[in-house]
Amino acid sequence: IQRQILGLALFIVVLAIIIARFLVKTVSHPIEKLARGTHRIARGDLTQEVQINRPDEIGELAHSFNFMMHELRFSRQELELWTKTLEQRVEKRTHEIQEKNQRLTELIEDMKRIQEQLVHSAKMASLGQFVAGIAHEINNPVNFIVPNITPLKNYIADIKHLMSHYETIRELSPEKQAEIASIKQTIDFDFLIDDLDHLIKDIGAGADRIKHIVEDLRNFSRLDEAALKTINIHESLDTTLNLLG
């Protein structure tokens, strides 16, 4: 059972990592396009627009980026015309260009910050799904272990009672009794009977610990709770400390 649980958990972890990387890639790819467009702007290339057709915030950001690039192209064209006019107009337009360059720098910085926030949000969302998936899949085999511990303890108690009853029977031949005594000595029967209770106790403690870890992981991810509500901050702190432990 332990090997099956470990194998299943390893498979789930690998699958969850693949899915998480796929989700992150779907968000990072358009952001990389925006980053490359920003680098082209920094080099002075305003000929290529970013082709991102999405109805979300990234699409809106790409639309704003293309609009900004269009405005910059228009400004550059105006600049070429203005350089052919009087010196006063050149000085005036130069001042305007400086303001636009300053605005462009601010926009680039804002885009970098937005890019970092989007990547971070995508990673956190993938991490939450990953943690919730692991907690759910581990909880399934644990539910098979925990309910069976009590019946197992009862069965072993019945077997021990039966063995103690056999000890009181003296109708076997001396040869059979000697053979039984040899087998008990070989398997260390007294230690085995005494250690059974400890083994079952350890199994129960381990299963309970896994169960608590799963509960803490589910509480930590909170993917099934989208609405705001009042919580007990002490329980949240205890959950976090348990995961750290």
Steps between C-alpha positions, in 0.01 A plus 500: 500500500783740581671431166171552318438827686852624427476401134162669463623815674810514275285462188265775620791733577652450151161547332424811705842652415440442127155662524636790704777562245243493220280754681794728568612475136159605370531821703873562454498472118292813431688684774827412327357649179430822688851494646655457154285786371624713788859420409431597137361832620810551711710443186282742302316242286133605478405304187367176650194477719436229757246248368307380808126451463365411844197629689681522836734750665796387288304572180406841633862566588608396146237732351629788713855409400414511127313826546803644674724379215264659246516829689877479505513440125271796447720710726808395305334600173408836645857540617633445149269775372579733784874480441441667164330804649617792706745463787241614754263220403787255520577611853134481595455153357824386655357587837186299420711206388686506828171482684386208285829321552455543871150361472630211292756418767229504763279275286784253449561486874129451560492219244793328669323518835177367346694218336654398832160512671336287228775238512484491880120465495519217247759316709295538818184377326686197363650433842158512664356251247806280540472492881125440494541215251766328710292538815196348331687204351689419820179520701341216298746222601518635855124446527564131433765476772346684794165310521681164479731558796235433766380170342864397462561559870193292584610216271846490653350504849286197405805318360699573816211372708489184288876447535482544875222239506719258306770545762266341757452184293745228602361204302763526226786254495836610640642496145229744375543720802877510439442583133264782588745634758779494237289693251405758765865544586597537135247776431547660843133446574487689831653810348273472194184488713619791713609710201172460308327760715785744449493450123125561481539807721774636269286434192208685657720792599647520151157487335371772732803714421444460125133585551591820687754595234236455228255715694766769544580494128133536408459786747813664365389486134136610566414459132140411584444825692465794263281721722633722776419385850612531860763245611686408817848645458639262765392196299656644187827561684493146644443356153792696359727396787399136452593515130832664586563227757 
